[in-house]
Amino acid sequence: MIQVQIYSRHGCHLCDDALATLKILQKELNFEIEEIFIDGNLELEANFGERVPVIQIGHVQHDFFRIDPVRFRKALASHQ
């Protein structure tokens, strides 16, 4: 099964919105969600900074800030 990672911060409303969108898409598509909080992780904070949420499909960066469902579906299909 394909893993989708969402790198986020606590208290980030865009992160909450992106996670909600992923959960809706998960009902339709076959993938697992792994939420990774970058707060306090110096390496992840250096990599992502304020550019969260960052969405990766199979550990390959897909998007950040917002999820376009049409684009996400196409990207997920290309990883299968």
PDB file of N, CA, C and O in Angstrom, chain B, residues numbered from 101:
ATOM      1  N   MET B 101       0.849  -1.182   0.000  1.00  0.00           N
ATOM      2  CA  MET B 101       0.000   0.000   0.000  1.00  0.00           C
ATOM      3  C   MET B 101       0.895   1.247   0.000  1.00  0.00           C
ATOM      4  O   MET B 101       1.949   1.272   0.636  1.00  0.00           O
ATOM      5  N   ILE B 102       0.464   2.246  -0.706  1.00  0.00           N
ATOM      6  CA  ILE B 102       1.229   3.491  -0.814  1.00  0.00           C
ATOM      7  C   ILE B 102       1.120   4.281   0.483  1.00  0.00           C
ATOM      8  O   ILE B 102       0.042   4.420   1.062  1.00  0.00           O
ATOM      9  N   GLN B 103       2.267   4.794   0.923  1.00  0.00           N
ATOM     10  CA  GLN B 103       2.329   5.654   2.105  1.00  0.00           C
ATOM     11  C   GLN B 103       2.307   7.110   1.652  1.00  0.00           C
ATOM     12  O   GLN B 103       3.034   7.496   0.737  1.00  0.00           O
ATOM     13  N   VAL B 104       1.481   7.899   2.290  1.00  0.00           N
ATOM     14  CA  VAL B 104       1.457   9.346   2.064  1.00  0.00           C
ATOM     15  C   VAL B 104       1.864  10.003   3.373  1.00  0.00           C
ATOM     16  O   VAL B 104       1.236   9.797   4.412  1.00  0.00           O
ATOM     17  N   GLN B 105       2.925  10.795   3.306  1.00  0.00           N
ATOM     18  CA  GLN B 105       3.399  11.493   4.495  1.00  0.00           C
ATOM     19  C   GLN B 105       2.919  12.941   4.449  1.00  0.00           C
ATOM     20  O   GLN B 105       2.914  13.587   3.402  1.00  0.00           O
ATOM     21  N   ILE B 106       2.518  13.424   5.617  1.00  0.00           N
ATOM     22  CA  ILE B 106       2.190  14.841   5.746  1.00  0.00           C
ATOM     23  C   ILE B 106       3.055  15.392   6.883  1.00  0.00           C
ATOM     24  O   ILE B 106       2.907  15.005   8.042  1.00  0.00           O
ATOM     25  N   TYR B 107       3.951  16.297   6.524  1.00  0.00           N
ATOM     26  CA  TYR B 107       4.801  16.953   7.507  1.00  0.00           C
ATOM     27  C   TYR B 107       4.064  18.194   7.961  1.00  0.00           C
ATOM     28  O   TYR B 107       3.665  19.026   7.146  1.00  0.00           O
ATOM     29  N   SER B 108       3.883  18.314   9.280  1.00  0.00           N
ATOM     30  CA  SER B 108       3.062  19.415   9.788  1.00  0.00           C
ATOM     31  C   SER B 108       3.599  19.926  11.110  1.00  0.00           C
ATOM     32  O   SER B 108       4.566  19.401  11.661  1.00  0.00           O
ATOM     33  N   ARG B 109       2.945  20.959  11.597  1.00  0.00           N
ATOM     34  CA  ARG B 109       3.244  21.555  12.913  1.00  0.00           C
ATOM     35  C   ARG B 109       1.966  21.543  13.734  1.00  0.00           C
ATOM     36  O   ARG B 109       0.862  21.590  13.191  1.00  0.00           O
ATOM     37  N   HIS B 110       2.128  21.480  15.027  1.00  0.00           N
ATOM     38  CA  HIS B 110       0.974  21.601  15.927  1.00  0.00           C
ATOM     39  C   HIS B 110       0.402  23.014  15.813  1.00  0.00           C
ATOM     40  O   HIS B 110       1.151  23.990  15.761  1.00  0.00           O
ATOM     41  N   GLY B 111      -0.919  23.116  15.775  1.00  0.00           N
ATOM     42  CA  GLY B 111      -1.576  24.417  15.722  1.00  0.00           C
ATOM     43  C   GLY B 111      -1.575  25.062  14.345  1.00  0.00           C
ATOM     44  O   GLY B 111      -1.870  26.252  14.226  1.00  0.00           O
ATOM     45  N   CYS B 112      -1.254  24.315  13.315  1.00  0.00           N
ATOM     46  CA  CYS B 112      -1.197  24.835  11.940  1.00  0.00           C
ATOM     47  C   CYS B 112      -2.533  24.556  11.259  1.00  0.00           C
ATOM     48  O   CYS B 112      -2.872  23.400  11.006  1.00  0.00           O
ATOM     49  N   HIS B 113      -3.295  25.612  10.960  1.00  0.00           N
ATOM     50  CA  HIS B 113      -4.614  25.397  10.357  1.00  0.00           C
ATOM     51  C   HIS B 113      -4.523  24.842   8.934  1.00  0.00           C
ATOM     52  O   HIS B 113      -5.384  24.063   8.524  1.00  0.00           O
ATOM     53  N   LEU B 114      -3.501  25.227   8.182  1.00  0.00           N
ATOM     54  CA  LEU B 114      -3.330  24.652   6.838  1.00  0.00           C
ATOM     55  C   LEU B 114      -3.029  23.157   6.922  1.00  0.00           C
ATOM     56  O   LEU B 114      -3.464  22.376   6.076  1.00  0.00           O
ATOM     57  N   CYS B 115      -2.279  22.771   7.952  1.00  0.00           N
ATOM     58  CA  CYS B 115      -1.969  21.350   8.166  1.00  0.00           C
ATOM     59  C   CYS B 115      -3.243  20.582   8.487  1.00  0.00           C
ATOM     60  O   CYS B 115      -3.465  19.488   7.969  1.00  0.00           O
ATOM     61  N   ASP B 116      -4.075  21.159   9.342  1.00  0.00           N
ATOM     62  CA  ASP B 116      -5.352  20.520   9.690  1.00  0.00           C
ATOM     63  C   ASP B 116      -6.238  20.360   8.458  1.00  0.00           C
ATOM     64  O   ASP B 116      -6.870  19.320   8.269  1.00  0.00           O
ATOM     65  N   ASP B 117      -6.278  21.398   7.620  1.00  0.00           N
ATOM     66  CA  ASP B 117      -7.078  21.340   6.386  1.00  0.00           C
ATOM     67  C   ASP B 117      -6.548  20.269   5.440  1.00  0.00           C
ATOM     68  O   ASP B 117      -7.325  19.512   4.859  1.00  0.00           O
ATOM     69  N   ALA B 118      -5.227  20.203   5.282  1.00  0.00           N
ATOM     70  CA  ALA B 118      -4.628  19.216   4.382  1.00  0.00           C
ATOM     71  C   ALA B 118      -4.883  17.799   4.884  1.00  0.00           C
ATOM     72  O   ALA B 118      -5.186  16.907   4.092  1.00  0.00           O
ATOM     73  N   LEU B 119      -4.764  17.587   6.186  1.00  0.00           N
ATOM     74  CA  LEU B 119      -5.023  16.263   6.748  1.00  0.00           C
ATOM     75  C   LEU B 119      -6.480  15.861   6.544  1.00  0.00           C
ATOM     76  O   LEU B 119      -6.768  14.707   6.228  1.00  0.00           O
ATOM     77  N   ALA B 120      -7.391  16.802   6.720  1.00  0.00           N
ATOM     78  CA  ALA B 120      -8.818  16.518   6.495  1.00  0.00           C
ATOM     79  C   ALA B 120      -9.063  16.133   5.033  1.00  0.00           C
ATOM     80  O   ALA B 120      -9.827  15.209   4.755  1.00  0.00           O
ATOM     81  N   THR B 121      -8.419  16.835   4.102  1.00  0.00           N
ATOM     82  CA  THR B 121      -8.561  16.515   2.683  1.00  0.00           C
ATOM     83  C   THR B 121      -8.004  15.126   2.396  1.00  0.00           C
ATOM     84  O   THR B 121      -8.608  14.354   1.652  1.00  0.00           O
ATOM     85  N   LEU B 122      -6.849  14.806   2.986  1.00  0.00           N
ATOM     86  CA  LEU B 122      -6.273  13.471   2.791  1.00  0.00           C
ATOM     87  C   LEU B 122      -7.206  12.383   3.312  1.00  0.00           C
ATOM     88  O   LEU B 122      -7.358  11.338   2.680  1.00  0.00           O
ATOM     89  N   LYS B 123      -7.825  12.627   4.452  1.00  0.00           N
ATOM     90  CA  LYS B 123      -8.727  11.620   5.020  1.00  0.00           C
ATOM     91  C   LYS B 123      -9.954  11.403   4.133  1.00  0.00           C
ATOM     92  O   LYS B 123     -10.445  10.280   4.024  1.00  0.00           O
ATOM     93  N   ILE B 124     -10.445  12.453   3.506  1.00  0.00           N
ATOM     94  CA  ILE B 124     -11.559  12.323   2.566  1.00  0.00           C
ATOM     95  C   ILE B 124     -11.121  11.506   1.356  1.00  0.00           C
ATOM     96  O   ILE B 124     -11.836  10.605   0.918  1.00  0.00           O
ATOM     97  N   LEU B 125      -9.935  11.824   0.812  1.00  0.00           N
ATOM     98  CA  LEU B 125      -9.421  11.105  -0.347  1.00  0.00           C
ATOM     99  C   LEU B 125      -9.096   9.654  -0.011  1.00  0.00           C
ATOM    100  O   LEU B 125      -9.218   8.776  -0.864  1.00  0.00           O
ATOM    101  N   GLN B 126      -8.685   9.403   1.219  1.00  0.00           N
ATOM    102  CA  GLN B 126      -8.338   8.048   1.648  1.00  0.00           C
ATOM    103  C   GLN B 126      -9.550   7.119   1.599  1.00  0.00           C
ATOM    104  O   GLN B 126      -9.404   5.920   1.361  1.00  0.00           O
ATOM    105  N   LYS B 127     -10.734   7.663   1.821  1.00  0.00           N
ATOM    106  CA  LYS B 127     -11.958   6.856   1.752  1.00  0.00           C
ATOM    107  C   LYS B 127     -12.201   6.343   0.330  1.00  0.00           C
ATOM    108  O   LYS B 127     -12.810   5.291   0.131  1.00  0.00           O
ATOM    109  N   GLU B 128     -11.718   7.101  -0.647  1.00  0.00           N
ATOM    110  CA  GLU B 128     -11.921   6.781  -2.057  1.00  0.00           C
ATOM    111  C   GLU B 128     -10.734   5.999  -2.656  1.00  0.00           C
ATOM    112  O   GLU B 128     -10.916   5.147  -3.526  1.00  0.00           O
ATOM    113  N   LEU B 129      -9.545   6.300  -2.183  1.00  0.00           N
ATOM    114  CA  LEU B 129      -8.326   5.741  -2.767  1.00  0.00           C
ATOM    115  C   LEU B 129      -7.620   4.844  -1.751  1.00  0.00           C
ATOM    116  O   LEU B 129      -7.920   4.890  -0.558  1.00  0.00           O
ATOM    117  N   ASN B 130      -6.702   4.048  -2.223  1.00  0.00           N
ATOM    118  CA  ASN B 130      -6.026   3.074  -1.374  1.00  0.00           C
ATOM    119  C   ASN B 130      -4.637   3.580  -0.972  1.00  0.00           C
ATOM    120  O   ASN B 130      -3.665   3.360  -1.695  1.00  0.00           O
ATOM    121  N   PHE B 131      -4.539   4.257   0.178  1.00  0.00           N
ATOM    122  CA  PHE B 131      -3.246   4.720   0.677  1.00  0.00           C
ATOM    123  C   PHE B 131      -3.321   4.879   2.192  1.00  0.00           C
ATOM    124  O   PHE B 131      -4.400   4.995   2.773  1.00  0.00           O
ATOM    125  N   GLU B 132      -2.139   4.881   2.814  1.00  0.00           N
ATOM    126  CA  GLU B 132      -2.037   5.094   4.254  1.00  0.00           C
ATOM    127  C   GLU B 132      -1.470   6.489   4.500  1.00  0.00           C
ATOM    128  O   GLU B 132      -0.658   6.992   3.723  1.00  0.00           O
ATOM    129  N   ILE B 133      -1.911   7.104   5.595  1.00  0.00           N
ATOM    130  CA  ILE B 133      -1.448   8.441   5.960  1.00  0.00           C
ATOM    131  C   ILE B 133      -0.509   8.325   7.153  1.00  0.00           C
ATOM    132  O   ILE B 133      -0.822   7.669   8.147  1.00  0.00           O
ATOM    133  N   GLU B 134       0.647   8.974   7.037  1.00  0.00           N
ATOM    134  CA  GLU B 134       1.591   9.071   8.144  1.00  0.00           C
ATOM    135  C   GLU B 134       1.779  10.555   8.431  1.00  0.00           C
ATOM    136  O   GLU B 134       2.337  11.282   7.610  1.00  0.00           O
ATOM    137  N   GLU B 135       1.317  11.004   9.585  1.00  0.00           N
ATOM    138  CA  GLU B 135       1.481  12.410   9.960  1.00  0.00           C
ATOM    139  C   GLU B 135       2.760  12.548  10.770  1.00  0.00           C
ATOM    140  O   GLU B 135       2.959  11.838  11.756  1.00  0.00           O
ATOM    141  N   ILE B 136       3.625  13.463  10.349  1.00  0.00           N
ATOM    142  CA  ILE B 136       4.914  13.668  10.990  1.00  0.00           C
ATOM    143  C   ILE B 136       4.995  15.128  11.420  1.00  0.00           C
ATOM    144  O   ILE B 136       4.961  16.036  10.590  1.00  0.00           O
ATOM    145  N   PHE B 137       5.104  15.339  12.727  1.00  0.00           N
ATOM    146  CA  PHE B 137       5.217  16.702  13.248  1.00  0.00           C
ATOM    147  C   PHE B 137       6.684  17.108  13.250  1.00  0.00           C
ATOM    148  O   PHE B 137       7.538  16.368  13.738  1.00  0.00           O
ATOM    149  N   ILE B 138       6.972  18.283  12.705  1.00  0.00           N
ATOM    150  CA  ILE B 138       8.352  18.742  12.623  1.00  0.00           C
ATOM    151  C   ILE B 138       8.769  19.550  13.843  1.00  0.00           C
ATOM    152  O   ILE B 138       9.952  19.844  14.012  1.00  0.00           O
ATOM    153  N   ASP B 139       7.813  19.913  14.697  1.00  0.00           N
ATOM    154  CA  ASP B 139       8.110  20.727  15.874  1.00  0.00           C
ATOM    155  C   ASP B 139       9.204  20.071  16.718  1.00  0.00           C
ATOM    156  O   ASP B 139       9.079  18.913  17.115  1.00  0.00           O
ATOM    157  N   GLY B 140      10.269  20.812  16.987  1.00  0.00           N
ATOM    158  CA  GLY B 140      11.328  20.321  17.854  1.00  0.00           C
ATOM    159  C   GLY B 140      12.349  19.432  17.177  1.00  0.00           C
ATOM    160  O   GLY B 140      13.351  19.075  17.798  1.00  0.00           O
ATOM    161  N   ASN B 141      12.130  19.059  15.916  1.00  0.00           N
ATOM    162  CA  ASN B 141      13.089  18.243  15.176  1.00  0.00           C
ATOM    163  C   ASN B 141      13.906  19.199  14.308  1.00  0.00           C
ATOM    164  O   ASN B 141      13.426  19.680  13.282  1.00  0.00           O
ATOM    165  N   LEU B 142      15.140  19.469  14.726  1.00  0.00           N
ATOM    166  CA  LEU B 142      15.952  20.487  14.061  1.00  0.00           C
ATOM    167  C   LEU B 142      16.165  20.195  12.578  1.00  0.00           C
ATOM    168  O   LEU B 142      16.141  21.115  11.761  1.00  0.00           O
ATOM    169  N   GLU B 143      16.372  18.934  12.223  1.00  0.00           N
ATOM    170  CA  GLU B 143      16.596  18.576  10.825  1.00  0.00           C
ATOM    171  C   GLU B 143      15.341  18.833   9.987  1.00  0.00           C
ATOM    172  O   GLU B 143      15.422  19.415   8.905  1.00  0.00           O
ATOM    173  N   LEU B 144      14.177  18.394  10.492  1.00  0.00           N
ATOM    174  CA  LEU B 144      12.934  18.612   9.751  1.00  0.00           C
ATOM    175  C   LEU B 144      12.565  20.083   9.700  1.00  0.00           C
ATOM    176  O   LEU B 144      12.080  20.564   8.676  1.00  0.00           O
ATOM    177  N   GLU B 145      12.789  20.811  10.800  1.00  0.00           N
ATOM    178  CA  GLU B 145      12.508  22.249  10.794  1.00  0.00           C
ATOM    179  C   GLU B 145      13.396  22.964   9.785  1.00  0.00           C
ATOM    180  O   GLU B 145      12.952  23.897   9.116  1.00  0.00           O
ATOM    181  N   ALA B 146      14.654  22.529   9.672  1.00  0.00           N
ATOM    182  CA  ALA B 146      15.559  23.141   8.691  1.00  0.00           C
ATOM    183  C   ALA B 146      15.107  22.826   7.267  1.00  0.00           C
ATOM    184  O   ALA B 146      15.198  23.675   6.380  1.00  0.00           O
ATOM    185  N   ASN B 147      14.617  21.595   7.050  1.00  0.00           N
ATOM    186  CA  ASN B 147      14.171  21.194   5.709  1.00  0.00           C
ATOM    187  C   ASN B 147      12.876  21.880   5.296  1.00  0.00           C
ATOM    188  O   ASN B 147      12.741  22.301   4.147  1.00  0.00           O
ATOM    189  N   PHE B 148      11.920  21.997   6.218  1.00  0.00           N
ATOM    190  CA  PHE B 148      10.583  22.451   5.858  1.00  0.00           C
ATOM    191  C   PHE B 148      10.232  23.845   6.368  1.00  0.00           C
ATOM    192  O   PHE B 148       9.408  24.529   5.762  1.00  0.00           O
ATOM    193  N   GLY B 149      10.833  24.273   7.453  1.00  0.00           N
ATOM    194  CA  GLY B 149      10.587  25.602   7.997  1.00  0.00           C
ATOM    195  C   GLY B 149       9.114  25.908   8.163  1.00  0.00           C
ATOM    196  O   GLY B 149       8.374  25.147   8.787  1.00  0.00           O
ATOM    197  N   GLU B 150       8.697  27.023   7.602  1.00  0.00           N
ATOM    198  CA  GLU B 150       7.294  27.449   7.671  1.00  0.00           C
ATOM    199  C   GLU B 150       6.496  26.961   6.467  1.00  0.00           C
ATOM    200  O   GLU B 150       5.332  27.327   6.308  1.00  0.00           O
ATOM    201  N   ARG B 151       7.100  26.153   5.634  1.00  0.00           N
ATOM    202  CA  ARG B 151       6.473  25.686   4.393  1.00  0.00           C
ATOM    203  C   ARG B 151       5.677  24.389   4.633  1.00  0.00           C
ATOM    204  O   ARG B 151       5.762  23.449   3.842  1.00  0.00           O
ATOM    205  N   VAL B 152       4.925  24.349   5.703  1.00  0.00           N
ATOM    206  CA  VAL B 152       4.104  23.169   5.999  1.00  0.00           C
ATOM    207  C   VAL B 152       2.642  23.512   5.777  1.00  0.00           C
ATOM    208  O   VAL B 152       2.270  24.681   5.882  1.00  0.00           O
ATOM    209  N   PRO B 153       1.818  22.549   5.480  1.00  0.00           N
ATOM    210  CA  PRO B 153       2.134  21.136   5.395  1.00  0.00           C
ATOM    211  C   PRO B 153       2.862  20.795   4.100  1.00  0.00           C
ATOM    212  O   PRO B 153       2.663  21.435   3.067  1.00  0.00           O
ATOM    213  N   VAL B 154       3.704  19.778   4.179  1.00  0.00           N
ATOM    214  CA  VAL B 154       4.364  19.218   3.012  1.00  0.00           C
ATOM    215  C   VAL B 154       3.810  17.809   2.838  1.00  0.00           C
ATOM    216  O   VAL B 154       3.804  17.014   3.778  1.00  0.00           O
ATOM    217  N   ILE B 155       3.353  17.513   1.646  1.00  0.00           N
ATOM    218  CA  ILE B 155       2.773  16.211   1.339  1.00  0.00           C
ATOM    219  C   ILE B 155       3.758  15.435   0.476  1.00  0.00           C
ATOM    220  O   ILE B 155       4.240  15.936  -0.540  1.00  0.00           O
ATOM    221  N   GLN B 156       4.049  14.212   0.891  1.00  0.00           N
ATOM    222  CA  GLN B 156       4.887  13.327   0.099  1.00  0.00           C
ATOM    223  C   GLN B 156       4.101  12.062  -0.209  1.00  0.00           C
ATOM    224  O   GLN B 156       3.344  11.565   0.625  1.00  0.00           O
ATOM    225  N   ILE B 157       4.288  11.558  -1.403  1.00  0.00           N
ATOM    226  CA  ILE B 157       3.682  10.288  -1.801  1.00  0.00           C
ATOM    227  C   ILE B 157       4.830   9.313  -1.996  1.00  0.00           C
ATOM    228  O   ILE B 157       5.659   9.484  -2.890  1.00  0.00           O
ATOM    229  N   GLY B 158       4.872   8.288  -1.150  1.00  0.00           N
ATOM    230  CA  GLY B 158       5.972   7.332  -1.227  1.00  0.00           C
ATOM    231  C   GLY B 158       7.320   7.994  -1.026  1.00  0.00           C
ATOM    232  O   GLY B 158       8.288   7.642  -1.700  1.00  0.00           O
ATOM    233  N   HIS B 159       7.399   8.946  -0.110  1.00  0.00           N
ATOM    234  CA  HIS B 159       8.621   9.684   0.244  1.00  0.00           C
ATOM    235  C   HIS B 159       9.133  10.584  -0.881  1.00  0.00           C
ATOM    236  O   HIS B 159      10.297  10.985  -0.869  1.00  0.00           O
ATOM    237  N   VAL B 160       8.280  10.901  -1.845  1.00  0.00           N
ATOM    238  CA  VAL B 160       8.612  11.848  -2.909  1.00  0.00           C
ATOM    239  C   VAL B 160       7.704  13.054  -2.736  1.00  0.00           C
ATOM    240  O   VAL B 160       6.482  12.918  -2.674  1.00  0.00           O
ATOM    241  N   GLN B 161       8.316  14.249  -2.658  1.00  0.00           N
ATOM    242  CA  GLN B 161       7.503  15.440  -2.411  1.00  0.00           C
ATOM    243  C   GLN B 161       6.482  15.636  -3.512  1.00  0.00           C
ATOM    244  O   GLN B 161       6.798  15.608  -4.702  1.00  0.00           O
ATOM    245  N   HIS B 162       5.245  15.835  -3.079  1.00  0.00           N
ATOM    246  CA  HIS B 162       4.145  16.063  -4.007  1.00  0.00           C
ATOM    247  C   HIS B 162       3.732  17.535  -3.997  1.00  0.00           C
ATOM    248  O   HIS B 162       3.657  18.170  -5.049  1.00  0.00           O
ATOM    249  N   ASP B 163       3.469  18.064  -2.829  1.00  0.00           N
ATOM    250  CA  ASP B 163       2.915  19.413  -2.747  1.00  0.00           C
ATOM    251  C   ASP B 163       3.147  19.989  -1.360  1.00  0.00           C
ATOM    252  O   ASP B 163       3.565  19.283  -0.441  1.00  0.00           O
ATOM    253  N   PHE B 164       2.874  21.270  -1.222  1.00  0.00           N
ATOM    254  CA  PHE B 164       2.880  21.894   0.093  1.00  0.00           C
ATOM    255  C   PHE B 164       1.788  22.954   0.158  1.00  0.00           C
ATOM    256  O   PHE B 164       1.300  23.431  -0.867  1.00  0.00           O
ATOM    257  N   PHE B 165       1.421  23.307   1.362  1.00  0.00           N
ATOM    258  CA  PHE B 165       0.346  24.241   1.712  1.00  0.00           C
ATOM    259  C   PHE B 165      -1.050  23.661   1.474  1.00  0.00           C
ATOM    260  O   PHE B 165      -1.781  23.438   2.438  1.00  0.00           O
ATOM    261  N   ARG B 166      -1.435  23.415   0.247  1.00  0.00           N
ATOM    262  CA  ARG B 166      -2.794  22.934  -0.040  1.00  0.00           C
ATOM    263  C   ARG B 166      -2.740  21.719  -0.967  1.00  0.00           C
ATOM    264  O   ARG B 166      -1.782  21.532  -1.717  1.00  0.00           O
ATOM    265  N   ILE B 167      -3.788  20.904  -0.898  1.00  0.00           N
ATOM    266  CA  ILE B 167      -3.871  19.716  -1.740  1.00  0.00           C
ATOM    267  C   ILE B 167      -4.926  19.950  -2.823  1.00  0.00           C
ATOM    268  O   ILE B 167      -6.073  20.287  -2.531  1.00  0.00           O
ATOM    269  N   ASP B 168      -4.520  19.768  -4.059  1.00  0.00           N
ATOM    270  CA  ASP B 168      -5.454  19.787  -5.177  1.00  0.00           C
ATOM    271  C   ASP B 168      -5.878  18.333  -5.393  1.00  0.00           C
ATOM    272  O   ASP B 168      -5.063  17.526  -5.840  1.00  0.00           O
ATOM    273  N   PRO B 169      -7.132  17.975  -5.088  1.00  0.00           N
ATOM    274  CA  PRO B 169      -7.562  16.579  -5.184  1.00  0.00           C
ATOM    275  C   PRO B 169      -7.342  15.941  -6.558  1.00  0.00           C
ATOM    276  O   PRO B 169      -6.969  14.770  -6.632  1.00  0.00           O
ATOM    277  N   VAL B 170      -7.561  16.672  -7.628  1.00  0.00           N
ATOM    278  CA  VAL B 170      -7.378  16.120  -8.975  1.00  0.00           C
ATOM    279  C   VAL B 170      -5.904  15.785  -9.203  1.00  0.00           C
ATOM    280  O   VAL B 170      -5.573  14.698  -9.677  1.00  0.00           O
ATOM    281  N   ARG B 171      -5.038  16.711  -8.868  1.00  0.00           N
ATOM    282  CA  ARG B 171      -3.598  16.507  -9.024  1.00  0.00           C
ATOM    283  C   ARG B 171      -3.104  15.388  -8.110  1.00  0.00           C
ATOM    284  O   ARG B 171      -2.243  14.600  -8.501  1.00  0.00           O
ATOM    285  N   PHE B 172      -3.647  15.316  -6.894  1.00  0.00           N
ATOM    286  CA  PHE B 172      -3.267  14.263  -5.950  1.00  0.00           C
ATOM    287  C   PHE B 172      -3.645  12.895  -6.502  1.00  0.00           C
ATOM    288  O   PHE B 172      -2.840  11.965  -6.449  1.00  0.00           O
ATOM    289  N   ARG B 173      -4.846  12.761  -7.024  1.00  0.00           N
ATOM    290  CA  ARG B 173      -5.287  11.477  -7.600  1.00  0.00           C
ATOM    291  C   ARG B 173      -4.341  11.018  -8.716  1.00  0.00           C
ATOM    292  O   ARG B 173      -3.963   9.848  -8.774  1.00  0.00           O
ATOM    293  N   LYS B 174      -3.964  11.942  -9.593  1.00  0.00           N
ATOM    294  CA  LYS B 174      -3.057  11.607 -10.695  1.00  0.00           C
ATOM    295  C   LYS B 174      -1.690  11.183 -10.172  1.00  0.00           C
ATOM    296  O   LYS B 174      -1.109  10.213 -10.658  1.00  0.00           O
ATOM    297  N   ALA B 175      -1.177  11.911  -9.182  1.00  0.00           N
ATOM    298  CA  ALA B 175       0.136  11.585  -8.624  1.00  0.00           C
ATOM    299  C   ALA B 175       0.099  10.236  -7.916  1.00  0.00           C
ATOM    300  O   ALA B 175       1.038   9.448  -8.030  1.00  0.00           O
ATOM    301  N   LEU B 176      -0.975   9.967  -7.190  1.00  0.00           N
ATOM    302  CA  LEU B 176      -1.091   8.691  -6.482  1.00  0.00           C
ATOM    303  C   LEU B 176      -1.160   7.540  -7.483  1.00  0.00           C
ATOM    304  O   LEU B 176      -0.552   6.492  -7.266  1.00  0.00           O
ATOM    305  N   ALA B 177      -1.893   7.731  -8.569  1.00  0.00           N
ATOM    306  CA  ALA B 177      -2.015   6.687  -9.590  1.00  0.00           C
ATOM    307  C   ALA B 177      -0.661   6.387 -10.234  1.00  0.00           C
ATOM    308  O   ALA B 177      -0.392   5.244 -10.602  1.00  0.00           O
ATOM    309  N   SER B 178       0.191   7.400 -10.373  1.00  0.00           N
ATOM    310  CA  SER B 178       1.491   7.183 -10.986  1.00  0.00           C
ATOM    311  C   SER B 178       2.448   6.429 -10.066  1.00  0.00           C
ATOM    312  O   SER B 178       3.471   5.925 -10.528  1.00  0.00           O
ATOM    313  N   HIS B 179       2.138   6.344  -8.782  1.00  0.00           N
ATOM    314  CA  HIS B 179       2.971   5.614  -7.820  1.00  0.00           C
ATOM    315  C   HIS B 179       2.534   4.170  -7.633  1.00  0.00           C
ATOM    316  O   HIS B 179       3.163   3.434  -6.873  1.00  0.00           O
ATOM    317  N   GLN B 180       1.491   3.757  -8.297  1.00  0.00           N
ATOM    318  CA  GLN B 180       0.999   2.389  -8.120  1.00  0.00           C
ATOM    319  C   GLN B 180       1.622   1.443  -9.100  1.00  0.00           C
ATOM    320  O   GLN B 180       1.316   0.250  -9.086  1.00  0.00           O
TER     321      GLN B 180
END
